[in-house]
Amino acid sequence: MSLSGELWTANGDLAAAALAHPFVQGIADGSLPRERFAGYVAQDAFFLEAFARGYALGVVHSRDRATLDAFADLLAGVREELRLHAAYAGRWGIDLVGVEPLPATSAYTDFLLATAALGGPELACAAMTPCMRLYAHLGQALAGQARGDYTEWVDTYADPGFEELARTLEALLDTAPDSPALRRAYRRAMQLEVGFFDAAWRGA
């Protein structure tokens, strides 16, 4: 099994917790209150800007052309996600400019940027892969089930193009040497993902 596959399997408990989370299930069946989703969109847009910077740091720290190109392609993919958020913001009057990050958002972005800046491209991949793989997993698991206002969210993450981006990042991770630090970074990111959904559900 590849390193990325092994790490995903080892953190299956957190992936299951994310899928079963009432916030995610509320997206799937359309029952999530709109104000909670609106709050999530604003927080996630703030997070994605940090995620883009993480990819940019990956470009800066790349040791070969292939890695540089992969991070650059992934950075372009974040722009597509931000367009989704901008579309929701335009329809629902969500302010994406003056976002005050919730503690869960700050904890995730601080971890991500510190790891990308100081840990090198290997640890950066370990910190960033869980977001991509988890959202692809959620989109694919919910595909065909979504109802109501949030079907576009599910369709975005169920799309084969998003799966391709997740696999691109996993392929970079698979070139990294396995280490306890790498495994800790991956699991910490998964924990922060579940915490992000918790905060979106509670609105705090």
Steps between C-alpha positions, in 0.01 A plus 500: 500500500622852424594732785202725429267201498646371823456837670142531377417155632669570833281808541179337391343572838522873436377467141196309629441765767506772234254319275262430789526854637163679517642792304597275208178300520306826505669596174408163353130513581461875466391546862801706609383849598610750241667727756728216609600424144553871432730520801688195376543650152660812649730300728593256225584783260737638766648152543541447126701818467742356756491168316601679180791657685598154620518383140701812412748410773515153347597662170770705673646200682475252211824314433422403141295615203239224529417595859489869409258432214278281719469764771428766235219285355357447848511873567291556187247249634443709813385786278217280375386430858510870579276564198242264652511697825474828310190369320329415831609835643354687206165320522465521878673827583791343691791733580824324405718806553462581868509142631603461863639148533351279768745330737466172309582679175802676647627177653486330161652783297777561755590130497491483123713806432754421772540146366530616138749772593722302735446133425603483137292365210466153655331617819305757301351217295416307817323803646308585182405159361230424761290798392506398135445130557229555761299739283529266202383218727204702628398612153514149360318351800218755471477507119146438385360545851519878537178700506417864542731801490830316539512267202759724330734447799467122471538507121821705528672248727357195323636622168775285341711813460513546875591133543786557257629790711483286813697226324759753384565602859502138616757416232725770645446360849590152378849622409567616857688281747272361769559644844318554832493875430331443166240271656434750778450779247251294302296403805507852640357631174224240511416599858488864398265415213250343741545798731424733209168324438424513872555876504284544188222299665516697823568833334786570739 
